[in-house]
Amino acid sequence: MTAHHRTRIDDRFAALAAEGRAALVTFITAGDPDHGTSLAILKGLPAAGADVIELGMPFTDPMADGPAIQASSLRALAAGQTLKKTLDLVREFRVSDNATPLVLMGYYNPIYSYGVERFLTDARTAGVDGLIVVDLPPEEDGELCLPALQAGLNFIRLATPTTDEKRLPAVLNNTSGFVYYVSITGITGTRAAEAASIRQALERIRAHTRLPIAVGFGVKTAAQAAAIAAHADAVVVGSALVEAIRASLDGSVASARTVGEVHGLVRSLAQGVRGARAAAAE
Amino acid sequence: MNKTAPIANTFRSGPDERGHFGNHGGRFVAETLMPLILSLEQAYNAAKVDPAFHAELDGLHKTYSGRPSPLYFAERMTEHLGGAKIYFKREELNHTGSHKINNCLGQVLLARRMGKTRIIAETGAGQHGVAVATVCARFGLPCVIYMGETDVARQKPNVFRMKLLGAEVRPVTSGSRTLKDAMNEALRDWVSNVEDTFYIIGTAAGPHPYPAMVRDFQAIIGEEARAQILEAEGRLPDALVAAVGGGSNAIGLFYPFLDERDVAIYGVEAAGRGLGTDEHAASISGGRPGVLHGNRTYLLQDEDGQIKEAHSISAGLDYPGIGPEHSWLNDVGRVKYVPITDREALAAFQSVTRLEGIIPALESAHALAYVEKLAPTMGSDRIIIANFSGRGDKDVFAVADHLGVEM
């Protein structure tokens, strides 16, 4: 374990645990459908009810993502999004919000191309709290995970249904901030897991760690979010939000509805998440 | 680690226990796939030392796919070029028409050992797809082949062959609709069906252990060539030439010769419309190291690390990456990677067909085009072995199109 720096993620989960409710983690792709609209969506997420923000770093070949998120990446890239501009987006967001935790999520190649040292410095300066890099398993920790922890960023790892008892400790070692439990074997935005299997998985992972556990993949509605929030520490919603952006577009450009529709969906999801524990207790 | 350090004077010690060839290789995949890749590595390591596995594979090579493939002295081409003696390693004579069957037979036996009941694969030109569909028919396994929509359109004969063999061909409409996107879709399928599915990767790329495993299954090309040239000429060749997309036929020919310092080795990359243009597939000559499809290797990418589309007249070569062992062999200077353009490959396709009465695959035509450049610079006492990796039946429509002939 590397020396642990306290981040906005740690603070936010501690605060929510004290409140006795789960977090809503919202994912959007940086620069989708364009930089300005993306900034407007980003800025309004906390007020709409997002407790933690995941910001996707667009990549041409997102092999663990489904069609919705791949399409959002390609929209952002077509509109000229780059990793540098994604960090600009974080910096602009931090002007008005210094409390909401922000996690960058994506694939390794754009970071590797940017330069790991330079990326970590720039990400931290911009106000990034953590990283999720889908194609960096523990076997490649030396690449980015360890330097990131050293730089004071959380490195959030995915655990999946195929991560067995033997492997869990390796996955959890060097993980910080929270653990992201991918509730299905599959790509993002396809199907949702059974509540019972999620409960079982949560128990299994909790036996190995005290980190908060977020559950995602396939969560689309407030009811689904509520069902997961009754047991998990956080619910992640991504494809549904990205799909809401797509559905609001006028051809390939943002319409007057785009920002509002995304925030509307987040408000409804947040209601589900916030009511979950109370509903479960009744 | 209690593994002995690699011996400094060999080029055959890679990869290390983490799957790295120098700075390249590795295992860059989503967590869902990691346990599977680790168990694949275990299963492969066990098979490697199991005589029963080798006996079954050798038997299939001999009676099913037609090995050993001959080493042929290309007399007319040698005469025509007026330099080194040219030999072809005749992989195009294999069942299914290319070297791809060597690897598919190995991997399908491994899939059976692991108890997997469903096979998936990606294909560019369709040579690998046909080989996978063939072994699946042979062993009665259901099989899904991902193929870019663009490639489905330009490789119709192979698409039909795969379907005849009982495979389901799924056209991929995402991204550039070619090989890299087919590989993305195959990986997505695998992530979604890890329990019962075995992914037969066709080239010496992807996450460890694939690059080493595919190389080992293809090394039979070089092993045979080595014995055959010793028998024919009483000595080793002076040069080896093979086309490189992902690089499986090339690494198969090269590997048994890597430590023979007097054998010059050339990997031929597809330079498309020219290295100076944006339309080529030369990952080493025109790219830089990056991480894609589970490994670090030379990639065609823009300044922001976004993967660029590759272009080649040959659907089998237009992949924006290359196997990690090739990247390492380039870095250490053991293999020289050289470019051949679409135009040069097309010319060689025609000249070799006329001179030798063998129609080469467009992939192989790239290697042969380089032989046409190299042979005249060498003395008539010198020897070149070129890997004739596949036959050109599948390419005749594309070539006719380029030549402006209506069929």
Interface residues (C-beta under 8 A of the other chain):
Chain A: F59 T60 D61 P62 M63 A64 G66 P67 Q70 L74 L77 T82 L83 K84 Y107 Y108 N109 P110 I111 Y112 S113 Y114 V134 D135 L136 P137 E139 E140 R157 L158 A159 T160 P161 T162 T163 D164 R167 V171 V182 T185 G186 I187 T190
Chain B: R18 G26 R27 F28 V29 A30 E31 T32 L33 M34 P35 L36 S174 G175 K180 D181 N184 L187 R188 V191 S192 N193 V194 E195 G290 V291 L292 H293 G294 R296 L299 Q301 E303 D304 G305 Q306 I307
